[in-house]
Amino acid sequence: MSTVGTGGTGSAGGGTAADGFDDRSLSRPFRRGLLAVGIGFVLLGALIAAFGTGANRPEGVAERWLTDVGDTRRDGVRDRAREEVEELGSLDLAAGLLPEQDTGGRSAFVDLEVGKAQRDGALARVPFRLHQRLGDDTGDPVEGTIVLRELAEDDGAGWEVLAVDPPVEGEAVPSEGGDPAAEAPIGLFVGAVAVSVAVAVVCSRLVVAAGRASG
């Protein structure tokens, strides 16, 4: 009579008992570690959502608006682009930016660039520079200033585009010697570092606790 199966199982089970090791001793620290990492990602995501979006900065809004203006000539997204342009400012403001030639279903702009905003109370001026798409060719650079107004909380916060003005002397995009657009606020960087350190400390302590439990 063969006893390979029975003896093998008993031996394996005996080995685990003899070693004094139980996987269940690691389950609680492991679950806590996963929870800590999950909370860290949620906090980091909240920081990015609160401080890191372009909707909080006039430069980001101006760049988005210009991109959507260019996409009003782009196949497949024209209707969406028109709607998004109108959410921030009238498309009529961009009449002088769009090329007269057909763009072949591509964006009206080959490229675009914005510079650092100049604030004056609730108003902001953002310098820009772009190249129109003239069929298969690239047009001369078009420079100007996007004028925006910061909305009050009662109006939904954010920014709206008021006008497209000629360039202002002394205000330029980075490629032309101007200051770069404002980056994410320092609070986002500090918060991300703090969350990362906290998660690392918690995970480190849980690893030590798991080692003691299995020892």
C-alpha positions in Angstrom: 0.0 0.0 0.0 1.4 3.3 -1.0 1.6 6.1 1.5 3.5 8.6 -0.5 0.7 11.2 -0.6 -0.1 10.9 3.1 3.5 10.9 4.3 4.4 13.8 2.0 1.7 16.0 3.3 2.4 15.2 6.9 6.1 15.9 6.4 5.4 19.3 4.7 3.0 20.3 7.4 5.5 19.1 10.1 8.2 21.1 8.5 6.2 24.3 8.7 5.3 23.7 12.4 8.9 22.8 13.2 10.2 26.0 11.7 7.7 28.0 13.7 6.8 30.1 10.7 3.2 31.1 10.0 2.3 33.2 6.9 -0.5 34.7 8.8 2.0 36.6 10.9 2.8 38.7 7.8 -0.7 39.3 6.6 -1.6 42.2 9.0 1.6 44.2 8.3 1.3 43.6 4.6 -2.3 44.8 4.6 -1.3 47.9 6.6 1.5 48.6 4.1 -0.9 48.4 1.2 -3.3 50.7 3.0 -0.5 53.2 3.7 0.6 53.2 0.1 -2.9 53.6 -1.1 -3.5 56.6 1.2 -0.2 58.1 0.1 -1.3 58.0 -3.6 -4.7 59.5 -2.7 -3.1 62.4 -0.9 -0.6 62.9 -3.7 -3.4 62.9 -6.3 -5.4 65.4 -4.2 -2.3 67.7 -4.1 -1.9 67.6 -7.8 -5.6 68.2 -8.4 -5.5 71.2 -6.1 -2.3 72.9 -7.1 -0.9 71.3 -10.2 -3.5 71.9 -12.9 -3.1 74.6 -15.6 -6.6 75.8 -14.8 -5.2 77.6 -11.8 -2.7 79.6 -13.8 -3.4 82.2 -16.5 -0.5 80.8 -18.6 -2.1 77.3 -18.7 -5.5 78.7 -19.6 -4.1 80.8 -22.4 -2.2 77.9 -23.8 -5.2 75.6 -23.6 -7.4 78.3 -25.3 -4.9 78.7 -28.2 -4.6 75.0 -28.6 -8.4 74.6 -28.8 -8.5 77.5 -31.3 -6.0 75.7 -33.5 -8.0 72.5 -33.2 -11.1 74.1 -34.6 -9.6 73.3 -38.0 -8.6 69.8 -37.1 -10.7 66.9 -38.4 -12.5 64.8 -35.8 -12.4 67.4 -33.0 -13.7 70.6 -34.5 -17.0 70.6 -32.7 -15.4 69.7 -29.3 -12.7 72.3 -29.8 -15.3 75.1 -30.6 -17.2 74.3 -27.4 -14.0 74.3 -25.3 -12.9 77.6 -26.9 -16.3 79.2 -26.0 -16.0 78.0 -22.4 -13.0 80.3 -21.9 -13.6 83.1 -24.4 -15.3 83.9 -27.7 -13.8 82.3 -30.8 -14.3 85.6 -32.6 -11.3 86.9 -30.6 -9.1 84.5 -32.5 -10.2 85.6 -36.0 -6.8 87.2 -36.7 -4.9 84.1 -35.6 -6.5 81.5 -37.9 -5.0 81.2 -41.4 -7.1 81.8 -44.4 -5.7 78.7 -46.2 -7.0 75.2 -45.7 -5.0 73.2 -43.2 -5.8 69.8 -44.6 -7.7 68.7 -41.6 -4.8 69.5 -39.2 -4.4 72.0 -36.5 -4.3 75.6 -37.6 -1.0 76.1 -35.8 2.2 74.3 -36.4 3.4 75.2 -32.9 2.6 77.7 -30.2 4.4 79.0 -27.0 3.3 81.1 -24.1 5.4 83.1 -21.7 5.0 84.3 -18.1 1.9 86.1 -17.2 2.0 89.7 -16.0 -0.6 90.3 -13.3 -2.5 93.5 -12.6 -5.2 92.8 -10.0 -7.8 90.5 -11.5 -6.3 90.9 -15.0 -3.4 89.0 -16.5 -1.5 89.4 -19.8 0.1 86.3 -21.3 2.5 86.7 -24.2 2.3 84.1 -27.0 4.0 83.2 -30.2 2.8 80.7 -32.9 3.2 79.7 -36.5 0.2 79.3 -38.7 -0.2 76.2 -40.9 -0.4 77.4 -44.5 -1.3 74.2 -46.4 1.9 72.2 -46.2 4.0 75.2 -45.3 4.7 77.1 -42.1 3.8 80.8 -42.0 5.7 83.6 -40.3 5.5 83.8 -36.5 2.5 85.5 -35.1 3.0 87.2 -31.7 0.5 88.8 -29.4 -0.9 88.9 -25.9 -3.8 87.0 -24.4 -5.7 89.2 -21.9 -7.5 87.2 -19.2 -9.6 88.0 -16.2 -9.7 86.0 -13.0 -13.3 85.0 -12.1 -14.7 85.3 -8.6 -15.8 82.2 -6.7 -19.5 83.1 -7.4 -18.7 82.9 -11.1 -17.1 79.5 -10.9 -13.5 80.7 -10.3 -10.8 80.1 -12.9 -10.0 82.5 -15.8 -11.7 83.8 -18.9 -10.2 85.2 -22.1 -11.1 88.8 -22.7 -9.0 89.9 -25.7 -6.1 89.1 -28.1 -4.0 92.2 -28.1 -0.7 93.1 -29.9 2.5 92.2 -28.2 3.6 94.3 -25.3 7.2 95.6 -25.4 9.3 93.8 -22.8 7.0 90.8 -22.6 8.0 87.8 -24.6 8.0 84.0 -24.7 11.0 82.1 -23.4 12.4 81.3 -26.9 12.5 85.0 -27.5 14.2 85.9 -24.2 11.2 86.1 -22.0 10.6 84.5 -18.6 9.2 81.0 -18.6 5.6 80.4 -17.7 4.9 79.9 -14.0 5.4 76.3 -12.9 3.5 74.4 -10.3 3.5 76.1 -6.9 6.2 75.2 -4.4 3.4 73.8 -2.1 2.9 70.9 -4.5 6.6 70.0 -4.4 6.8 70.2 -0.6 3.6 68.2 -0.2 4.7 65.5 -2.6 8.0 65.1 -0.7 6.2 65.0 2.6 3.8 62.3 1.4 6.6 60.3 0.0 8.6 60.4 3.2 5.6 59.5 5.3 4.8 56.5 3.1 8.4 55.4 3.2 8.6 55.7 7.0 5.4 53.7 7.5 6.4 51.0 5.1 9.8 50.7 6.7 8.3 50.3 10.2 5.9 47.7 8.9 8.7 45.7 7.3 10.5 45.7 10.7 7.4 44.7 12.5 6.8 41.8 10.0 10.4 40.7 10.5 9.9 40.5 14.3 6.6 38.6 13.9 8.2 36.0 11.7 11.4 35.7 13.8 
